[in-house]
Amino acid sequence: MRRKLRPPLPPRHGLDPARLKMPAEGPWTTLREHLVERLPRVAPERIEEMLREERIVGLDGPLGVDAPFVPDSFIWFHRDLPEEVDVPFEVSVVHRDEHFLVADKPHFLATIPRGRHILQTALVRLRLELDLPMLSPAHRLDRVTAGLILFVITPEVRGKYQTMFRDRLVHKEYEAIARYDPAVSLPREISSRIVKERGVIAAQEVDGPPNAETRVELIEHRDGLGRYRLLPATGRTHQLRLHMSGLGLPILGDDFYPELTETPLDDFTEPLQLLAKVLEFTDPVTGERRRFESGQSLEAWTDLDAWRRGP
């Protein structure tokens, strides 16, 4: 098993540099020619500027504008950061020990860097604030969902915690606010087949063998709203949102289901009323039984007008 190459560039903003391996063969004479073809979203002028400023490096150091194309070699560089909308909510830590921490993520903050969300993510914020450059998530939450996420501190045990989630050994409880319908009989078990196609923003339920299971319970109701406990046995993309919408009880603030609507990234009104409330599991390193509970609550239940107004 090959040892992973250590990047010759230090992290920036809590992020490791991007790494590219050159093809085994090709028509390119210089590295610049190859990168212009390989990175079509980056302007050729910007690639040349990065090379002149020695922002692209190989194992032996910075690479210049005239650097030759070397088959099977590796290069590293930090990507340009997109312009981001500041998310004006804090991520808090509810537990931290030698191996992992559990964070309580707010609505609107992505879990990991992706697309237009890089610095405004829970992972990057925690890496910088806690000086934990090797921190990594064991699982994920949607950007618009609030609540608990487990991050691994010690790289050597990362796989143990990630496998725990993959093998469904973690008990997860969510809370949601949606309209109350006395005609919907609860509790009930829902199972369906959910697919999410690459490049398509919303998932969908289709015919076929079920791959998603959720138990839906009604905790209480008042004034036409219900507070629900959702117990997923699986973790498909948007599973809880789809299953609630399928019951005719779409979660308040859901701009995907049952109908997709465009919401600007700087619109912090009416956050999705879905909260990852509880994580419970047997620690794969220590053998201890662990249970963590979010300190957040869903605002539409306590103050519907304030939820609509936003911060």
N, C-alpha and C positions, 0 to 999 in steps of 0.2 A: 504494500500500500504506500503510494507516494505521499511524502510530507507536503502539506500545502505551503506554497511560497509565501513568505512574509512580505507585505508591501513595503517598498523602499520609501514611500511617502507616509508621513504621520496622518492620523485622522484630522479632519477639519469639520468644525461644528458638530463633533460627535459622530461623524460619518467616515467610514473607510473610503479610500479612493476606488474608483472603478478600475477593473482589470480586464485587458483584452489580450487574447492569444492570437498571434498572426497565423494565417493559413500556411499549410506545408508548401504550397507553391502558388504562383500567380504572376500576372504580367507587370506588376508594379516595380518601378526602379527605386522609388523613395517611400519612406513611411508616410509622408504627407499625401502622396498620390493614393495610397491605400486608404487612409483615414477619410479623405474627401469622398471616396466611393462608399466606404463602410458606414459613415455617419452622415446620412443625407439630411438629417434635421439640424446639423450644425453647419453654419456658413463656412465655406472654404477659407474666407478671410479670418474667421475666428480660429480655425485649426492652425493656420499659419501663425497667428498671433500667439497662441499657446505654445507653439514650438519655439518661437523667438524668445518668449519669456521663460523658457525652460520649465514649463508647467507639466510637460509630459516626460516621464522618466522610464528607463529600462533598468535591468538589474545592475548595470554599471554606471548609472547616473543619468542626468538630463540628456534629452535627445533634441537636436537642432533641426532647423528647416531642411537641411540637406541630408539628414540621417537616412541611411539606406534602408530599404525594406529587408528584414531578416526573417526568413521563414521559421515558423515554430517558436518565435521569441515571444516574450511578454512585455506589455507596457502598462503603466499605471497613470492615472490622472484624476483630478477632481472635476466633476461635471459642474457647469455653471448652474447656479441656483435659480429657480423660477421666482417671480414676484409672488409673494404669498400674502393672504389676508391674515392678520393677527387674530388668533382665537383668544378672546378675553376671559378665559376660565382656567383655573389651576388644576393640575393633576396632583393628587395627594397620594401618600404612601401609607397603607394601613398595616403593613408588616414588612419587616426586613430582617434577614438573618444571613448566615455565611453564604448560603447557596442561592437564595431566591428572594424576590420581593413581590408583594402584591400591591398594585396601584389601583386607585379609584379614579377612573377616567371620566372627564366631563363630556357632555354632548359636544359635537362639532369638532372634536380633536381626533385625527386619524391615529391609528395604532403605530404604523410603521411608515417610513418614507415611500412615497409612490406618486407619480404624476405631478400634480400641482401642490402636493403637500410633502414638504421635506423637513424644514425646521419646525413647523407647526405640527409636530407629531409627538405622541407620548414617549416613544423610544428616544428620540433625539433630546427632548426636554430633560428626561431623566438621566440620560448619559451625561449631559452637561451639568445639570444641577447637583448631581450626586457624585460626579467624577467617577463614573463607571463605564469606561469606553468599551468594555466587552459585553455589556448588558444586551440580552436578546429576548424576544418574546417567546413563550411556550405555546401561545395560541393568539387569536386576534379577536377584536371586536370591530364592527362597522363604525365608521367615523361618526355617524349620527346616534349611535347607541352609547349610553353611559354605563359606567359600572366597573366591575373588577376584572383585571388582567394580571396574569402571573408572568413575571419576567425572571429570567435566569441570570444570576450573577457569575457563577463559576462555570467556565466553558467546559470543563471536564465532565460535568454532570448534566449538561444541557439536554442531551439525548434522552436521559431518564425522564425528565419532566415533559418534554415534547411527546414522547411515546405514551405517557400517561394520558394525555389528551387524545392522541390518535386512537388509542385502544379503548376509549370511552370509560376510563376508570375514574373520571371526575364527575361528581354530582354537581349539577349547575341548576340554579333557580333564577328565573327572571320575573320581574313584575312589569305589567303593562296597564295602560289606561285606554279604554275604548268605550264605545257606547254600550249601554246595557239593553239586552233584548230578552225578555222572559221566555220567548219562544225557543231560544237556543238552550238546549238541555246540557247542563254541565254538572260535574266534570265529565270529560270525554277524552279518549285517545284518538289522535289524528295521525294517519299514515298516508303518504302520497309519494309520488316520484317527482323530484325537483331537478331541473337542469339549468345550468348557467353557461351560455355560450360566450366564448372569448369575443370581446369587442361589443357585446350587447350589455347594456347597463343593468337591466332587470332580469331576474330569474323567472322561471315559469314552471307550473305544474303540468305534467304531461302523462299520458297513458303509459303503463308499464309497471314492472315490479317496484314496490315502494322502496325508497332509500332515505326517507325522512320521517321521523316519528316525534310527536309532541303530545304531552298531556296538558290539557287546559283546565284550570280550576278557577272558579269565581270566589274571590276572597270576600268582597262586599260590594254593595252598590248603593247609589243615591243620586238623585237629581238627573236621572237618565244616563249616568256614567257607571261603569263597572271597573273595579280594580281586580286584575287577574294575576294568577300565578301560572307561569309557563315553565314546564319541565321538559326540556329537549333530551331525547335519548340519542339523537344524532346531531350533526353540526353542519348541515348544508347551508349554502349561501342564502341569506334572507329567509331562512326556514320559518322562524317565528312570525315574521311579518306576513308571509304568504299564507300560513295556516290560519292566522287570525282573520285575514282578509277573506279567505275561503269560507269562514264561518259567517261572513257578513258583518264582522266586527273589526274593521280595519283599525289599527292602532292610531291614536291621535298623533298628528304631526307627520304621518307617513306620506311622503310625496312620491312614492314608487307604486304603492299598491292601495286600492285596485287600479289607480290611474296614475301614469307617470306625468309629473309636472316639473317644470324647471324652477329651481330656487337658487338665487345668487349666493355665492360663498360667503358674502358678508351679511347675509340675512340670518340673524340669530333668534328670530321670533319663532314661536311654536315648535320647539325641539321635539323630536320623536319621543313619545312617552313609553320608552322601553329601557329597562334598567337591569343590568346583570347584577343581581342582588347577592347571590351566595355562591361560593366555591367551597367544595368539601372533598377531601381525598386523603388517601394514605400516602405519606411522604415516601417516595421511592428511595430516598437516601437514608433517612433516619428510621423509617417504619412508624413514625408517629401519625396519629389521626389529626388532620388539620381541618379547620372550618373558619372561613372568613366571610364577613358580611359588609356590604357597602354602607357607608354612612349617608348616602344620598337618598332623596325621595323624589317622587315624580310630581312636578309642580301643578300640573293640570288637576290633580286630585285635591290639592289643598287650596289653590287659588287660580281658578280657570282664567280670570281676567289677566292676572300677572303673567301666566304662561303665554297668552296671546300677545301681550305687549312686548315681551322679551326684556333683555337687560337694558 
